[in-house]
Amino acid sequence: MQNWWKSVSDPGQWLALFDAIPSVFFYTKDTSHRFMRVNSAMAQMHGCESPEAMAGKCDADFHPPALAAQYVEEDRQVMRTNEPLLERIWLVHGAGGLPRWFRSNKFPLRNGAGEVVGLAGVMWAHDHTGGGRGAYARLTPALDLVLKDYGQQQSVQGLALLCKMSVSQFQREFRRCFGLPPTAYVLGVRLLMARWKIAHTDAPIGEIALECGFYDQSHFTRTFSRAMGLNPLAYRRKEAAASRP
């Protein structure tokens, strides 16, 4: 049995299988979060003429910054822990800009020495399944606004109104779908974007704080330090040291 599996060595054969299933979106990424191989459905969803045209690009080339940062954060978890992440629900913007909900599974990819060299992922539309899809669809306008305008002040009342729900209904549905209240989700998106800006830009901390929706630098520093265990400047130094060859 083991010898038979070893004889099936060409990864292209498996990619051809995923190309034959148009409702399934398959991709692989390297440790720098760049797409290496994707199937035709994945390429088309991202507005690429062919799978080859998507190779070498990353999530930030296709998605709003806040959403791309969340995808990368999940990639890092898979590669850091060397464990798969299964049955995640994600909002994804296709080439036409229309957000849709997808289920996602991600698996670490290892070389012959057992070292993680990337990941493989597969997605399928959440609206092809049961399990409360309607609740996610009703919340889409709020999620879409938070991801696009994370630096703007968003009230729970305003988000609920956008979804045509009462505040109590909105909070209840949000917690049921995501396991946390809307305010915690908004804060999480802001902190994630702040972490990215601190690590990848030279912008002053006060400027980043305001861009990410915090009242001032001291408020941001306190919130960031509680969440990360490091103040923003210490986090910048840590990330800079980790990126050096």
N, C-alpha and C positions, 0 to 999 in steps of 0.2 A: 504493500500500500504506500509506504513512504517513497519508494523509488518511483512510483507512478506520479506522485505530486512533484517530485524533483524534475521529472521530464517535461512538466508544463511550466516553462520558464519565461515565456515571452509576455511581459505585462500588456503589450498591445492587444493580445487576445482578449483580456478582460475589459479593456477600454472599448473594444468593438462590441462587446456584449452590452455595455451601458449605452452605446450609441443606438442600439436596437430597442431601447426602452425610453421613448421620448418624454415620458412623464417623470423620469428620474434624472436628477442633476448630480453629476459626479465630478470630483476634482481632486488633485493632489497639490500640495504646497511644500516648499522647502523651508528650512529653519528661518529664513528671512521673510517668510509669509508671502512669497511670490508664487503665483500659480505656475505649475510646471506642466501638468497635463489636465485637460478637461474634456468632457464629452461634448457632442454637438449641441445638446439641449442647454448646457451650462453656458456655452459661448453665445448662443442666440439670445438667451435671457439677458446677457450683459451687453448686447448690441455689437458683438464681434462677428465678422463675416465667416470666421472659421475658428476651430479650436486653437490653431497655431497662433492666431492673432491675439489671443488672450494670454499666451505664455509669457512669463516674465513680468506681468503686471500684478498689482496687489489690490486689495479691497478698496483702498483710498482712491484708486483710479475710477471706481464705478459707483461708490456709495457716499452718502453724506458722512462727513468726518466723524460724527458721534457714533454712527452705526458701524462704520469701518473699524473704529477703535474697539468696539465691543466684540466684533468678530476676532480681531487680533488678540484681544485679552483671552478669549476662549481658546484660541490656537496655542497660546503660551501655556495655558493650563494643561492641555493635552500633551504637549512636548515636555513640559517640566515634570509631570507626574508619571509619564509613560503609560497612561491609562486612557481608555476611550471615554468619550462623553456621549451619552445616548439620549435620544428622545427629547432634545431641546427644541423649543419653539422660538422661531426668529421671524422678525419683520424684515422683508427683503424688497428693495426697490429694483424693479426690472428696467430694461432699456427705455420703456415708455414712461418711466417715472411713477407708475402706479404701484403702491406698496401692497404686497401680498404676504400672507403668513405661510411659513414652511416648517416642517419638522426636519431636524438635522441630527445626523450621527457623525462623529469624528473619531478616527482611529490613528494612533501613532504609527509611523513607518520606521522600521529599523533596518540597519545594514547587517552584514554577516556577523559583525562583532556584537550585535545587540544594541548598538548606539542609535538613538533617535535621530533621524535625518530629515524628518518632515512629518506630514500627516496626510491622510486620505479622508475625504468627506463625501457624504451623500445626502441629498435633500429631496423631499417630495412635498407637493403642495398640501398644506394643512386642510384646505377646503375639500380635498378628496377623501377626508376621513370624518368620523364622528367626533364624539368627545368634547362637545362644547365649542365648536368652531365659531358659532354665532357670537359668543361672548368676546372672543378675540377680534372678530370683525367690527363689533360695536366700539371697541376701544381703539381701533386703528387711527381715527382722526387725532386723538390725544397723543398717542405715541409718535405719530408723524410730526406733530407740532413740536413736541419736546426735543426730538432728534434734530430737527432743523433749526430751532431757535432756543437751544439750551442756554444761551447767554441772557435771554430775556426772562423777566419775572413771570412765572406762571402760577396762577391760583388754582386750587382744586375746584373751586366753583366754576372758573372759566373752562377748565378741561372737561368737567362734567357737562356743562352746557354745550360744548362742542360735540360731545357724544350723544346729546339729547337724552341725558339721564339726570336724575336727581343726584345731589352730592352723596347721599348715603348709598344709593344704588351703585354709583360709579366707584366709590371706595370699596364696596363689597365685591364687585366684579373684578376690580383691579387686583385686590388681594387674593381672590380665588385663582386668578389666572397666573399671577406672577409671584405670589407668596410674600409680598411686601406692599406697604401703602404707597400711593402715588408720590407723596412727598419724598419718600426714601428712594424711589426710582429716579426722580428728577435730580436729586442730590448725587446719586451714583453716576449719572451721565455727566454731570458737571465736573465731578472729581476725576472721572476717567479722562475727559478732554483736558483738564488742567494737567494731569500727569503726563499726557502726550506732549502738550506744549512745553512743559518744563524740561522734559527729556530731549525734545527734538528741535527746540528753538532757543534763541538767546534773549527772548523777550523778558523784560523785567517782571518780577513776581507780581507787583501791584497791577501791571497791565493785564497779565494773565487772569488775575482774580476778577477784575471787572469784566473781561471778555467772557468768562465762564459763569457770570451771573451772581458773583458774591458781592456783598455790600462794600467791603474795603479789604485791604491787605491783611489787617489783623484778624478779621473774621475768617478770611480764607485760611490763614496760617493755622489758626486754632482748629478749624474743621479738618484741614488736610492732615495735620499732625495726629489728631485722634484716629483718623481712618488709616493712615500709613505707618504710624509709629516713628515718622521722621518729619522734620519741618521741610518746607519746599526747597530751600537751598541745599540742605543735606541730601535730599532725594535727587536733586540735579547733579550733585557731585558723585553720588553713588552710580547713577545711570551713565555719566560720562566715563567713570572708571571702568564700568562693565563693557562699554563699547570700544575701548581701546584694544588694539590687537595684542 
